[in-house]
Amino acid sequence: MKTVHLQGDNEFVEILDFRAQAERRYGIVVEQRSCDLLKECTDLVVTQGYKCNIIGRRRADPQSETLRPFEPNGSKYPTYTRCLPVLDWNYAIVWEFLKDFDVPFCSLYQHGYSSLGEIHNSRPNPALQREDGSFGPAWELTDASLERES
């Protein structure tokens, strides 16, 4: 299975470290590509015969309300199938699964981040801030509607 990371220009070091840890743990090579989704999808589908993309999007994510677990991609891309295995999982279920099955995750989630983008648009979630100014881990967020406040 080909594993791809669309890497932005301002990635957290912790995300890059997590990717390296995943490569070692699972014996995989994560191919680094630009964050130009159209360009990279076109190359993967047209040049390399890519047929399916497994995506960790959930219904609560932006522009995901009408998605289905298996569906063709959007019309501006070459044809491939999107597989969304956690589409109907909520925030709490994601964390329950990760913790119960000891699935590794990026260390930033232990320091108050509940959603990750790039350095310039991500910060610890204010809803996780403690009285002493520190931040609780992402799984302590009780109001899932505040997930993207970071």
N, CA, C and O atoms as a GROMACS GRO file, in nm:
protein
  600
    1MET      N    1   0.084  -0.117   0.000
    1MET     CA    2   0.000   0.000   0.000
    1MET      C    3   0.090   0.124   0.000
    1MET      O    4   0.181   0.136   0.081
    2LYS      N    5   0.063   0.214  -0.090
    2LYS     CA    6   0.138   0.339  -0.099
    2LYS      C    7   0.087   0.434   0.008
    2LYS      O    8  -0.034   0.452   0.024
    3THR      N    9   0.178   0.495   0.082
    3THR     CA   10   0.143   0.591   0.186
    3THR      C   11   0.203   0.725   0.149
    3THR      O   12   0.323   0.736   0.123
    4VAL      N   13   0.118   0.827   0.148
    4VAL     CA   14   0.158   0.960   0.102
    4VAL      C   15   0.124   1.064   0.207
    4VAL      O   16   0.018   1.058   0.269
    5HIS      N   17   0.213   1.160   0.227
    5HIS     CA   18   0.188   1.274   0.314
    5HIS      C   19   0.204   1.400   0.230
    5HIS      O   20   0.311   1.428   0.177
    6LEU      N   21   0.095   1.476   0.218
    6LEU     CA   22   0.102   1.604   0.147
    6LEU      C   23   0.152   1.706   0.247
    6LEU      O   24   0.078   1.754   0.333
    7GLN      N   25   0.278   1.738   0.234
    7GLN     CA   26   0.348   1.820   0.333
    7GLN      C   27   0.345   1.967   0.295
    7GLN      O   28   0.382   2.005   0.184
    8GLY      N   29   0.299   2.049   0.390
    8GLY     CA   30   0.298   2.193   0.371
    8GLY      C   31   0.436   2.253   0.394
    8GLY      O   32   0.532   2.183   0.429
    9ASP      N   33   0.446   2.382   0.374
    9ASP     CA   34   0.574   2.452   0.390
    9ASP      C   35   0.607   2.479   0.536
    9ASP      O   36   0.724   2.500   0.569
   10ASN      N   37   0.508   2.480   0.623
   10ASN     CA   38   0.528   2.517   0.763
   10ASN      C   39   0.477   2.409   0.858
   10ASN      O   40   0.398   2.437   0.948
   11GLU      N   41   0.522   2.287   0.836
   11GLU     CA   42   0.479   2.175   0.920
   11GLU      C   43   0.544   2.184   1.058
   11GLU      O   44   0.658   2.230   1.071
   12PHE      N   45   0.473   2.139   1.158
   12PHE     CA   46   0.530   2.124   1.291
   12PHE      C   47   0.637   2.015   1.287
   12PHE      O   48   0.620   1.915   1.218
   13VAL      N   49   0.744   2.034   1.359
   13VAL     CA   50   0.848   1.931   1.372
   13VAL      C   51   0.786   1.804   1.431
   13VAL      O   52   0.825   1.693   1.394
   14GLU      N   53   0.692   1.821   1.521
   14GLU     CA   54   0.628   1.706   1.585
   14GLU      C   55   0.552   1.620   1.484
   14GLU      O   56   0.545   1.498   1.500
   15ILE      N   57   0.495   1.681   1.381
   15ILE     CA   58   0.426   1.603   1.277
   15ILE      C   59   0.527   1.523   1.196
   15ILE      O   60   0.504   1.407   1.164
   16LEU      N   61   0.637   1.586   1.163
   16LEU     CA   62   0.743   1.516   1.089
   16LEU      C   63   0.801   1.402   1.173
   16LEU      O   64   0.830   1.295   1.120
   17ASP      N   65   0.819   1.426   1.303
   17ASP     CA   66   0.867   1.320   1.393
   17ASP      C   67   0.768   1.205   1.401
   17ASP      O   68   0.808   1.088   1.399
   18PHE      N   69   0.638   1.238   1.409
   18PHE     CA   70   0.536   1.134   1.414
   18PHE      C   71   0.538   1.050   1.286
   18PHE      O   72   0.526   0.927   1.292
   19ARG      N   73   0.554   1.115   1.172
   19ARG     CA   74   0.560   1.041   1.046
   19ARG      C   75   0.678   0.944   1.047
   19ARG      O   76   0.665   0.830   1.005
   20ALA      N   77   0.794   0.990   1.094
   20ALA     CA   78   0.911   0.903   1.101
   20ALA      C   79   0.888   0.786   1.198
   20ALA      O   80   0.930   0.674   1.170
   21GLN      N   81   0.822   0.813   1.310
   21GLN     CA   82   0.790   0.706   1.405
   21GLN      C   83   0.696   0.603   1.342
   21GLN      O   84   0.713   0.483   1.362
   22ALA      N   85   0.598   0.651   1.265
   22ALA     CA   86   0.504   0.560   1.198
   22ALA      C   87   0.576   0.473   1.096
   22ALA      O   88   0.547   0.354   1.084
   23GLU      N   89   0.671   0.532   1.025
   23GLU     CA   90   0.748   0.454   0.927
   23GLU      C   91   0.821   0.339   0.997
   23GLU      O   92   0.820   0.226   0.949
   24ARG      N   93   0.885   0.370   1.110
   24ARG     CA   94   0.959   0.266   1.182
   24ARG      C   95   0.865   0.162   1.242
   24ARG      O   96   0.890   0.042   1.231
   25ARG      N   97   0.758   0.207   1.304
   25ARG     CA   98   0.666   0.115   1.372
   25ARG      C   99   0.598   0.018   1.274
   25ARG      O  100   0.586  -0.101   1.303
   26TYR      N  101   0.553   0.070   1.159
   26TYR     CA  102   0.476  -0.011   1.066
   26TYR      C  103   0.558  -0.063   0.948
   26TYR      O  104   0.504  -0.133   0.862
   27GLY      N  105   0.687  -0.029   0.943
   27GLY     CA  106   0.772  -0.077   0.834
   27GLY      C  107   0.729  -0.024   0.698
   27GLY      O  108   0.733  -0.097   0.599
   28ILE      N  109   0.688   0.100   0.694
   28ILE     CA  110   0.641   0.162   0.570
   28ILE      C  111   0.730   0.279   0.532
   28ILE      O  112   0.811   0.327   0.612
   29VAL      N  113   0.716   0.323   0.411
   29VAL     CA  114   0.781   0.445   0.366
   29VAL      C  115   0.670   0.543   0.332
   29VAL      O  116   0.584   0.514   0.249
   30VAL      N  117   0.672   0.658   0.396
   30VAL     CA  118   0.573   0.761   0.369
   30VAL      C  119   0.634   0.856   0.267
   30VAL      O  120   0.732   0.925   0.295
   31GLU      N  121   0.576   0.858   0.149
   31GLU     CA  122   0.625   0.945   0.042
   31GLU      C  123   0.582   1.089   0.070
   31GLU      O  124   0.464   1.117   0.089
   32GLN      N  125   0.679   1.178   0.072
   32GLN     CA  126   0.650   1.320   0.093
   32GLN      C  127   0.621   1.387  -0.040
   32GLN      O  128   0.699   1.376  -0.135
   33ARG      N  129   0.507   1.456  -0.045
   33ARG     CA  130   0.468   1.528  -0.166
   33ARG      C  131   0.424   1.668  -0.128
   33ARG      O  132   0.400   1.697  -0.011
   34SER      N  133   0.413   1.753  -0.228
   34SER     CA  134   0.370   1.890  -0.202
   34SER      C  135   0.223   1.890  -0.157
   34SER      O  136   0.154   1.790  -0.170
   35CYS      N  137   0.178   2.002  -0.104
   35CYS     CA  138   0.038   2.010  -0.059
   35CYS      C  139  -0.055   2.055  -0.173
   35CYS      O  140  -0.170   2.091  -0.147
   36ASP      N  141  -0.008   2.051  -0.296
   36ASP     CA  142  -0.091   2.082  -0.413
   36ASP      C  143  -0.172   1.956  -0.446
   36ASP      O  144  -0.127   1.869  -0.520
   37LEU      N  145  -0.293   1.948  -0.389
   37LEU     CA  146  -0.374   1.827  -0.398
   37LEU      C  147  -0.406   1.788  -0.542
   37LEU      O  148  -0.395   1.671  -0.578
   38LEU      N  149  -0.443   1.883  -0.625
   38LEU     CA  150  -0.477   1.852  -0.764
   38LEU      C  151  -0.356   1.796  -0.838
   38LEU      O  152  -0.367   1.695  -0.908
   39LYS      N  153  -0.243   1.861  -0.824
   39LYS     CA  154  -0.120   1.815  -0.892
   39LYS      C  155  -0.080   1.675  -0.845
   39LYS      O  156  -0.050   1.588  -0.926
   40GLU      N  157  -0.080   1.655  -0.715
   40GLU     CA  158  -0.035   1.526  -0.661
   40GLU      C  159  -0.133   1.414  -0.692
   40GLU      O  160  -0.091   1.303  -0.724
   41CYS      N  161  -0.263   1.440  -0.683
   41CYS     CA  162  -0.362   1.336  -0.718
   41CYS      C  163  -0.352   1.301  -0.865
   41CYS      O  164  -0.361   1.184  -0.902
   42THR      N  165  -0.334   1.401  -0.949
   42THR     CA  166  -0.321   1.376  -1.092
   42THR      C  167  -0.201   1.285  -1.118
   42THR      O  168  -0.211   1.189  -1.195
   43ASP      N  169  -0.089   1.316  -1.056
   43ASP     CA  170   0.030   1.233  -1.075
   43ASP      C  171   0.007   1.090  -1.023
   43ASP      O  172   0.041   0.994  -1.090
   44LEU      N  173  -0.050   1.078  -0.905
   44LEU     CA  174  -0.071   0.945  -0.847
   44LEU      C  175  -0.167   0.861  -0.931
   44LEU      O  176  -0.144   0.741  -0.950
   45VAL      N  177  -0.274   0.921  -0.981
   45VAL     CA  178  -0.374   0.846  -1.058
   45VAL      C  179  -0.325   0.819  -1.200
   45VAL      O  180  -0.329   0.705  -1.246
   46VAL      N  181  -0.281   0.923  -1.269
   46VAL     CA  182  -0.246   0.910  -1.411
   46VAL      C  183  -0.113   0.838  -1.430
   46VAL      O  184  -0.103   0.747  -1.512
   47THR      N  185  -0.012   0.877  -1.355
   47THR     CA  186   0.122   0.821  -1.374
   47THR      C  187   0.143   0.689  -1.301
   47THR      O  188   0.208   0.598  -1.354
   48GLN      N  189   0.089   0.677  -1.181
   48GLN     CA  190   0.119   0.560  -1.098
   48GLN      C  191   0.003   0.461  -1.083
   48GLN      O  192   0.017   0.361  -1.013
   49GLY      N  193  -0.111   0.487  -1.147
   49GLY     CA  194  -0.221   0.392  -1.144
   49GLY      C  195  -0.298   0.384  -1.014
   49GLY      O  196  -0.366   0.285  -0.987
   50TYR      N  197  -0.288   0.485  -0.935
   50TYR     CA  198  -0.356   0.496  -0.806
   50TYR      C  199  -0.507   0.481  -0.827
   50TYR      O  200  -0.563   0.543  -0.917
   51LYS      N  201  -0.574   0.399  -0.742
   51LYS     CA  202  -0.717   0.372  -0.760
   51LYS      C  203  -0.805   0.416  -0.642
   51LYS      O  204  -0.923   0.447  -0.661
   52CYS      N  205  -0.747   0.418  -0.523
   52CYS     CA  206  -0.827   0.445  -0.403
   52CYS      C  207  -0.746   0.526  -0.303
   52CYS      O  208  -0.625   0.507  -0.289
   53ASN      N  209  -0.813   0.617  -0.234
   53ASN     CA  210  -0.751   0.700  -0.133
   53ASN      C  211  -0.825   0.678  -0.002
   53ASN      O  212  -0.946   0.703   0.006
   54ILE      N  213  -0.755   0.631   0.100
   54ILE     CA  214  -0.816   0.613   0.231
   54ILE      C  215  -0.793   0.742   0.309
   54ILE      O  216  -0.679   0.784   0.330
   55ILE      N  217  -0.903   0.803   0.351
   55ILE     CA  218  -0.898   0.936   0.413
   55ILE      C  219  -0.959   0.931   0.552
   55ILE      O  220  -1.061   0.864   0.572
   56GLY      N  221  -0.899   0.999   0.647
   56GLY     CA  222  -0.948   1.002   0.785
   56GLY      C  223  -1.046   1.113   0.813
   56GLY      O  224  -1.052   1.162   0.926
   57ARG      N  225  -1.123   1.155   0.715
   57ARG     CA  226  -1.221   1.262   0.738
   57ARG      C  227  -1.341   1.209   0.813
   57ARG      O  228  -1.380   1.092   0.800
   58ARG      N  229  -1.400   1.299   0.892
   58ARG     CA  230  -1.522   1.267   0.965
   58ARG      C  231  -1.633   1.363   0.924
   58ARG      O  232  -1.606   1.471   0.872
   59ARG      N  233  -1.753   1.323   0.947
   59ARG     CA  234  -1.867   1.404   0.906
   59ARG      C  235  -1.863   1.544   0.968
   59ARG      O  236  -1.912   1.640   0.907
   60ALA      N  237  -1.806   1.558   1.086
   60ALA     CA  238  -1.797   1.688   1.153
   60ALA      C  239  -1.692   1.779   1.089
   60ALA      O  240  -1.687   1.898   1.120
   61ASP      N  241  -1.608   1.725   1.002
   61ASP     CA  242  -1.505   1.806   0.936
   61ASP      C  243  -1.570   1.897   0.832
   61ASP      O  244  -1.676   1.865   0.778
   62PRO      N  245  -1.507   2.010   0.806
   62PRO     CA  246  -1.563   2.103   0.706
   62PRO      C  247  -1.586   2.034   0.572
   62PRO      O  248  -1.502   1.957   0.525
   63GLN      N  249  -1.699   2.063   0.511
   63GLN     CA  250  -1.737   2.013   0.378
   63GLN      C  251  -1.747   1.860   0.372
   63GLN      O  252  -1.720   1.800   0.268
   64SER      N  253  -1.785   1.798   0.483
   64SER     CA  254  -1.795   1.652   0.487
   64SER      C  255  -1.935   1.601   0.516
   64SER      O  256  -1.957   1.480   0.523
   65GLU      N  257  -2.030   1.692   0.533
   65GLU     CA  258  -2.165   1.655   0.575
   65GLU      C  259  -2.234   1.557   0.479
   65GLU      O  260  -2.309   1.470   0.523
   66THR      N  261  -2.208   1.570   0.349
   66THR     CA  262  -2.280   1.487   0.252
   66THR      C  263  -2.196   1.372   0.196
   66THR      O  264  -2.241   1.301   0.106
   67LEU      N  265  -2.077   1.353   0.248
   67LEU     CA  266  -1.991   1.245   0.198
   67LEU      C  267  -2.050   1.108   0.234
   67LEU      O  268  -2.128   1.096   0.329
   68ARG      N  269  -2.011   1.007   0.157
   68ARG     CA  270  -2.048   0.868   0.183
   68ARG      C  271  -1.920   0.789   0.210
   68ARG      O  272  -1.812   0.832   0.168
   69PRO      N  273  -1.929   0.675   0.278
   69PRO     CA  274  -1.808   0.598   0.312
   69PRO      C  275  -1.721   0.558   0.192
   69PRO      O  276  -1.599   0.554   0.203
   70PHE      N  277  -1.784   0.528   0.078
   70PHE     CA  278  -1.712   0.500  -0.046
   70PHE      C  279  -1.777   0.585  -0.154
   70PHE      O  280  -1.898   0.581  -0.173
   71GLU      N  281  -1.697   0.661  -0.224
   71GLU     CA  282  -1.754   0.742  -0.331
   71GLU      C  283  -1.644   0.789  -0.427
   71GLU      O  284  -1.527   0.796  -0.390
   72PRO      N  285  -1.684   0.821  -0.549
   72PRO     CA  286  -1.586   0.876  -0.642
   72PRO      C  287  -1.543   1.015  -0.595
   72PRO      O  288  -1.618   1.084  -0.526
   73ASN      N  289  -1.423   1.052  -0.632
   73ASN     CA  290  -1.372   1.183  -0.594
   73ASN      C  291  -1.444   1.295  -0.668
   73ASN      O  292  -1.529   1.270  -0.754
   74GLY      N  293  -1.408   1.418  -0.635
   74GLY     CA  294  -1.467   1.535  -0.700
   74GLY      C  295  -1.432   1.543  -0.847
   74GLY      O  296  -1.333   1.483  -0.892
   75SER      N  297  -1.509   1.615  -0.922
   75SER     CA  298  -1.499   1.616  -1.068
   75SER      C  299  -1.374   1.682  -1.124
   75SER      O  300  -1.338   1.654  -1.239
   76LYS      N  301  -1.305   1.768  -1.050
   76LYS     CA  302  -1.187   1.832  -1.108
   76LYS      C  303  -1.062   1.744  -1.099
   76LYS      O  304  -0.956   1.782  -1.150
   77TYR      N  305  -1.072   1.628  -1.037
   77TYR     CA  306  -0.960   1.537  -1.021
   77TYR      C  307  -0.974   1.418  -1.115
   77TYR      O  308  -1.085   1.386  -1.158
   78PRO      N  309  -0.864   1.351  -1.147
   78PRO     CA  310  -0.874   1.224  -1.220
   78PRO      C  311  -0.955   1.125  -1.134
   78PRO      O  312  -0.958   1.139  -1.012
   79THR      N  313  -1.018   1.030  -1.195
   79THR     CA  314  -1.109   0.939  -1.125
   79THR      C  315  -1.034   0.842  -1.033
   79THR      O  316  -0.943   0.771  -1.075
   80TYR      N  317  -1.076   0.841  -0.908
   80TYR     CA  318  -1.034   0.742  -0.809
   80TYR      C  319  -1.145   0.735  -0.704
   80TYR      O  320  -1.235   0.820  -0.702
   81THR      N  321  -1.139   0.635  -0.619
   81THR     CA  322  -1.240   0.616  -0.515
   81THR      C  323  -1.187   0.667  -0.383
   81THR      O  324  -1.072   0.642  -0.346
   82ARG      N  325  -1.272   0.740  -0.312
   82ARG     CA  326  -1.239   0.783  -0.176
   82ARG      C  327  -1.301   0.684  -0.078
   82ARG      O  328  -1.420   0.653  -0.088
   83CYS      N  329  -1.221   0.637   0.015
   83CYS     CA  330  -1.268   0.547   0.120
   83CYS      C  331  -1.255   0.622   0.252
   83CYS      O  332  -1.147   0.668   0.288
   84LEU      N  333  -1.366   0.636   0.323
   84LEU     CA  334  -1.370   0.715   0.446
   84LEU      C  335  -1.415   0.626   0.563
   84LEU      O  336  -1.531   0.632   0.603
   85PRO      N  337  -1.325   0.544   0.617
   85PRO     CA  338  -1.366   0.445   0.717
   85PRO      C  339  -1.412   0.502   0.851
   85PRO      O  340  -1.484   0.433   0.923
   86VAL      N  341  -1.373   0.623   0.887
   86VAL     CA  342  -1.414   0.681   1.015
   86VAL      C  343  -1.512   0.796   0.997
   86VAL      O  344  -1.530   0.879   1.086
   87LEU      N  345  -1.576   0.801   0.882
   87LEU     CA  346  -1.665   0.912   0.848
   87LEU      C  347  -1.769   0.939   0.957
   87LEU      O  348  -1.795   1.055   0.988
   88ASP      N  349  -1.827   0.836   1.013
   88ASP     CA  350  -1.934   0.856   1.110
   88ASP      C  351  -1.889   0.842   1.255
   88ASP      O  352  -1.971   0.824   1.346
   89TRP      N  353  -1.760   0.850   1.277
   89TRP     CA  354  -1.708   0.852   1.414
   89TRP      C  355  -1.713   0.995   1.465
   89TRP      O  356  -1.688   1.089   1.390
   90ASN      N  357  -1.745   1.011   1.592
   90ASN     CA  358  -1.739   1.145   1.651
   90ASN      C  359  -1.604   1.164   1.722
   90ASN      O  360  -1.524   1.070   1.731
   91TYR      N  361  -1.582   1.282   1.770
   91TYR     CA  362  -1.454   1.317   1.833
   91TYR      C  363  -1.419   1.221   1.947
   91TYR      O  364  -1.307   1.172   1.956
   92ALA      N  365  -1.516   1.195   2.035
   92ALA     CA  366  -1.490   1.108   2.150
   92ALA      C  367  -1.456   0.965   2.107
   92ALA      O  368  -1.369   0.903   2.167
   93ILE      N  369  -1.524   0.914   2.005
   93ILE     CA  370  -1.498   0.778   1.958
   93ILE      C  371  -1.356   0.767   1.901
   93ILE      O  372  -1.289   0.666   1.921
   94VAL      N  373  -1.312   0.869   1.830
   94VAL     CA  374  -1.176   0.868   1.776
   94VAL      C  375  -1.076   0.851   1.890
   94VAL      O  376  -0.987   0.766   1.883
   95TRP      N  377  -1.091   0.933   1.994
   95TRP     CA  378  -0.996   0.925   2.106
   95TRP      C  379  -1.010   0.795   2.184
   95TRP      O  380  -0.911   0.739   2.230
   96GLU      N  381  -1.131   0.746   2.198
   96GLU     CA  382  -1.152   0.618   2.266
   96GLU      C  383  -1.079   0.507   2.190
   96GLU      O  384  -1.010   0.424   2.251
   97PHE      N  385  -1.093   0.504   2.059
   97PHE     CA  386  -1.026   0.404   1.977
   97PHE      C  387  -0.873   0.415   1.990
   97PHE      O  388  -0.806   0.315   2.015
   98LEU      N  389  -0.820   0.535   1.972
   98LEU     CA  390  -0.674   0.554   1.978
   98LEU      C  391  -0.618   0.509   2.113
   98LEU      O  392  -0.514   0.443   2.118
   99LYS      N  393  -0.686   0.546   2.221
   99LYS     CA  394  -0.637   0.512   2.354
   99LYS      C  395  -0.658   0.362   2.384
   99LYS      O  396  -0.567   0.297   2.437
  100ASP      N  397  -0.775   0.308   2.352
  100ASP     CA  398  -0.803   0.167   2.383
  100ASP      C  399  -0.711   0.071   2.308
  100ASP      O  400  -0.672  -0.033   2.361
  101PHE      N  401  -0.675   0.106   2.185
  101PHE     CA  402  -0.592   0.017   2.104
  101PHE      C  403  -0.446   0.063   2.096
  101PHE      O  404  -0.369   0.013   2.015
  102ASP      N  405  -0.411   0.158   2.181
  102ASP     CA  406  -0.273   0.207   2.192
  102ASP      C  407  -0.216   0.245   2.056
  102ASP      O  408  -0.104   0.209   2.022
  103VAL      N  409  -0.296   0.318   1.978
  103VAL     CA  410  -0.254   0.365   1.846
  103VAL      C  411  -0.175   0.494   1.865
  103VAL      O  412  -0.225   0.588   1.927
  104PRO      N  413  -0.054   0.501   1.813
  104PRO     CA  414   0.026   0.623   1.828
  104PRO      C  415  -0.040   0.743   1.759
  104PRO      O  416  -0.114   0.727   1.661
  105PHE      N  417  -0.012   0.861   1.810
  105PHE     CA  418  -0.062   0.985   1.751
  105PHE      C  419   0.041   1.094   1.776
  105PHE      O  420   0.129   1.078   1.860
  106CYS      N  421   0.030   1.202   1.703
  106CYS     CA  422   0.125   1.313   1.714
  106CYS      C  423   0.125   1.368   1.857
  106CYS      O  424   0.019   1.386   1.917
  107SER      N  425   0.243   1.396   1.910
  107SER     CA  426   0.258   1.442   2.048
  107SER      C  427   0.190   1.576   2.075
  107SER      O  428   0.162   1.608   2.191
  108LEU      N  429   0.162   1.655   1.973
  108LEU     CA  430   0.096   1.784   1.995
  108LEU      C  431  -0.041   1.767   2.059
  108LEU      O  432  -0.089   1.856   2.130
  109TYR      N  433  -0.106   1.653   2.034
  109TYR     CA  434  -0.237   1.629   2.094
  109TYR      C  435  -0.228   1.614   2.246
  109TYR      O  436  -0.329   1.632   2.315
  110GLN      N  437  -0.111   1.584   2.299
  110GLN     CA  438  -0.092   1.576   2.444
  110GLN      C  439  -0.074   1.713   2.506
  110GLN      O  440  -0.074   1.727   2.628
  111HIS      N  441  -0.059   1.815   2.422
  111HIS     CA  442  -0.028   1.950   2.471
  111HIS      C  443  -0.134   2.053   2.432
  111HIS      O  444  -0.103   2.170   2.410
  112GLY      N  445  -0.259   2.008   2.424
  112GLY     CA  446  -0.369   2.101   2.406
  112GLY      C  447  -0.415   2.124   2.264
  112GLY      O  448  -0.513   2.196   2.243
  113TYR      N  449  -0.349   2.065   2.167
  113TYR     CA  450  -0.395   2.079   2.028
  113TYR      C  451  -0.505   1.977   2.003
  113TYR      O  452  -0.487   1.858   2.033
  114SER      N  453  -0.618   2.021   1.950
  114SER     CA  454  -0.727   1.928   1.920
  114SER      C  455  -0.748   1.914   1.770
  114SER      O  456  -0.825   1.830   1.725
  115SER      N  457  -0.681   1.998   1.693
  115SER     CA  458  -0.687   1.995   1.547
  115SER      C  459  -0.554   2.050   1.496
  115SER      O  460  -0.504   2.151   1.547
  116LEU      N  461  -0.497   1.984   1.396
  116LEU     CA  462  -0.366   2.026   1.346
  116LEU      C  463  -0.371   2.069   1.201
  116LEU      O  464  -0.433   2.003   1.117
  117GLY      N  465  -0.307   2.179   1.174
  117GLY     CA  466  -0.284   2.226   1.039
  117GLY      C  467  -0.134   2.252   1.028
  117GLY      O  468  -0.053   2.163   1.054
  118GLU      N  469  -0.099   2.373   0.991
  118GLU     CA  470   0.041   2.412   0.988
  118GLU      C  471   0.068   2.507   1.105
  118GLU      O  472  -0.024   2.549   1.175
  119ILE      N  473   0.194   2.539   1.125
  119ILE     CA  474   0.235   2.622   1.238
  119ILE      C  475   0.159   2.754   1.241
  119ILE      O  476   0.119   2.800   1.348
  120HIS      N  477   0.139   2.815   1.126
  120HIS     CA  478   0.076   2.947   1.123
  120HIS      C  479  -0.075   2.946   1.151
  120HIS      O  480  -0.132   3.052   1.177
  121ASN      N  481  -0.141   2.831   1.147
  121ASN     CA  482  -0.286   2.831   1.168
  121ASN      C  483  -0.332   2.731   1.275
  121ASN      O  484  -0.450   2.696   1.280
  122SER      N  485  -0.241   2.685   1.360
  122SER     CA  486  -0.276   2.592   1.467
  122SER      C  487  -0.218   2.640   1.598
  122SER      O  488  -0.107   2.695   1.604
  123ARG      N  489  -0.294   2.619   1.703
  123ARG     CA  490  -0.248   2.655   1.837
  123ARG      C  491  -0.323   2.567   1.936
  123ARG      O  492  -0.422   2.504   1.900
  124PRO      N  493  -0.278   2.562   2.061
  124PRO     CA  494  -0.353   2.485   2.160
  124PRO      C  495  -0.496   2.538   2.172
  124PRO      O  496  -0.520   2.657   2.157
  125ASN      N  497  -0.587   2.448   2.198
  125ASN     CA  498  -0.728   2.483   2.207
  125ASN      C  499  -0.757   2.554   2.339
  125ASN      O  500  -0.730   2.498   2.446
  126PRO      N  501  -0.812   2.676   2.335
  126PRO     CA  502  -0.844   2.749   2.458
  126PRO      C  503  -0.938   2.672   2.551
  126PRO      O  504  -0.933   2.691   2.673
  127ALA      N  505  -1.022   2.587   2.497
  127ALA     CA  506  -1.114   2.509   2.580
  127ALA      C  507  -1.040   2.406   2.666
  127ALA      O  508  -1.097   2.352   2.761
  128LEU      N  509  -0.915   2.378   2.633
  128LEU     CA  510  -0.835   2.282   2.709
  128LEU      C  511  -0.738   2.351   2.806
  128LEU      O  512  -0.659   2.284   2.873
  129GLN      N  513  -0.743   2.483   2.813
  129GLN     CA  514  -0.651   2.555   2.901
  129GLN      C  515  -0.693   2.538   3.047
  129GLN      O  516  -0.810   2.550   3.082
  130ARG      N  517  -0.594   2.509   3.128
  130ARG     CA  518  -0.616   2.488   3.270
  130ARG      C  519  -0.594   2.619   3.347
  130ARG      O  520  -0.542   2.716   3.291
  131GLU      N  521  -0.632   2.621   3.472
  131GLU     CA  522  -0.618   2.742   3.554
  131GLU      C  523  -0.474   2.789   3.565
  131GLU      O  524  -0.449   2.909   3.574
  132ASP      N  525  -0.380   2.695   3.562
  132ASP     CA  526  -0.238   2.734   3.576
  132ASP      C  527  -0.176   2.779   3.443
  132ASP      O  528  -0.057   2.809   3.437
  133GLY      N  529  -0.257   2.783   3.336
  133GLY     CA  530  -0.208   2.828   3.205
  133GLY      C  531  -0.162   2.715   3.115
  133GLY      O  532  -0.144   2.736   2.995
  134SER      N  533  -0.144   2.595   3.169
  134SER     CA  534  -0.106   2.481   3.086
  134SER      C  535  -0.230   2.430   3.011
  134SER      O  536  -0.342   2.477   3.034
  135PHE      N  537  -0.210   2.336   2.923
  135PHE     CA  538  -0.320   2.281   2.843
  135PHE      C  539  -0.332   2.132   2.866
  135PHE      O  540  -0.232   2.060   2.872
  136GLY      N  541  -0.455   2.085   2.877
  136GLY     CA  542  -0.482   1.942   2.888
  136GLY      C  543  -0.471   1.877   2.752
  136GLY      O  544  -0.466   1.946   2.650
  137PRO      N  545  -0.467   1.745   2.748
  137PRO     CA  546  -0.459   1.673   2.621
  137PRO      C  547  -0.591   1.679   2.544
  137PRO      O  548  -0.697   1.704   2.602
  138ALA      N  549  -0.583   1.656   2.416
  138ALA     CA  550  -0.699   1.668   2.327
  138ALA      C  551  -0.816   1.580   2.371
  138ALA      O  552  -0.931   1.621   2.356
  139TRP      N  553  -0.790   1.462   2.424
  139TRP     CA  554  -0.897   1.372   2.460
  139TRP      C  555  -0.979   1.421   2.579
  139TRP      O  556  -1.082   1.362   2.610
  140GLU      N  557  -0.934   1.526   2.647
  140GLU     CA  558  -1.013   1.584   2.757
  140GLU      C  559  -1.116   1.685   2.709
  140GLU      O  560  -1.195   1.736   2.790
  141LEU      N  561  -1.118   1.716   2.581
  141LEU     CA  562  -1.217   1.810   2.528
  141LEU      C  563  -1.355   1.745   2.536
  141LEU      O  564  -1.378   1.639   2.476
  142THR      N  565  -1.446   1.806   2.608
  142THR     CA  566  -1.578   1.747   2.628
  142THR      C  567  -1.682   1.800   2.529
  142THR      O  568  -1.785   1.736   2.506
  143ASP      N  569  -1.658   1.914   2.470
  143ASP     CA  570  -1.751   1.972   2.373
  143ASP      C  571  -1.688   1.961   2.234
  143ASP      O  572  -1.605   2.044   2.196
  144ALA      N  573  -1.728   1.859   2.160
  144ALA     CA  574  -1.668   1.834   2.027
  144ALA      C  575  -1.686   1.950   1.930
  144ALA      O  576  -1.610   1.962   1.834
  145SER      N  577  -1.785   2.034   1.954
  145SER     CA  578  -1.805   2.148   1.863
  145SER      C  579  -1.689   2.248   1.873
  145SER      O  580  -1.675   2.336   1.788
  146LEU      N  581  -1.607   2.235   1.976
  146LEU     CA  582  -1.492   2.324   1.995
  146LEU      C  583  -1.361   2.265   1.941
  146LEU      O  584  -1.255   2.324   1.959
  147GLU      N  585  -1.368   2.151   1.877
  147GLU     CA  586  -1.249   2.082   1.828
  147GLU      C  587  -1.160   2.172   1.741
  147GLU      O  588  -1.038   2.169   1.756
  148ARG      N  589  -1.217   2.250   1.654
  148ARG     CA  590  -1.140   2.331   1.560
  148ARG      C  591  -1.108   2.470   1.614
  148ARG      O  592  -1.069   2.558   1.537
  149GLU      N  593  -1.123   2.490   1.743
  149GLU     CA  594  -1.090   2.620   1.804
  149GLU      C  595  -0.940   2.639   1.817
  149GLU      O  596  -0.894   2.746   1.859
  150SER      N  597  -0.864   2.539   1.782
  150SER     CA  598  -0.718   2.553   1.793
  150SER      C  599  -0.656   2.598   1.664
  150SER      O  600  -0.534   2.614   1.656
   0.00000   0.00000   0.00000
